[in-house]
């Protein structure tokens, strides 16, 4: 009987099943649809104060995973503006970093972000719905351009306006394949489709 190989396979299967690496398990998933045409987008508010934010004081981070492990990363360079109910941000994709140097290089390659071909990613809001009750989450909708693909996404966020500052925090999942990032990974260690996005925005005048 070939019990040894069968037993080894069962042990490996059990180990992988026990290793829960789903980065979006406890987070909402963004609603994704076709991009909103500029003519239908909510215009900037005339006369409103423009607030700015960047990687100095704010964070745009992500958590990705394969079957056996999770990896954290983010972007070291980005700039954005908030004008009442309008927000926009541009990200330098070549500033991508992760918790492993080798992985960082691979994510910058054509297998993933292809930063030479697509040096920037961007988000431009088309609607911001405030929470129904004080302290409840708002919903931000806008066009996300990533890897040369533009989609409209909606996600929940905690937004607080204090004087001439705005603080916004959000954690939500997106499917990388919606943006043409389809590299599967190794046959015995496949990469998960869902990626957790973590935003910590601190904007000021």
Secondary structure, DSSP 8 states (H G I E B T S, - for coil): --HHHHHHHHHHHHHHHH----TTTTS-B-EEEE---GGGS----TT---EEEETTT-EEEEEEEBSS-EEEEEES-EEEEEETTEEEEEEEGGGEEESSHHHHHHHHSTTTT-TTT--EEEEEEEEEE--SSTT--EEEEEEEEETTEEEEEEEEEEEEEETTEEEEEEEEEEEGGGGT----EETTEEB-SEEEEEEEEEEE-
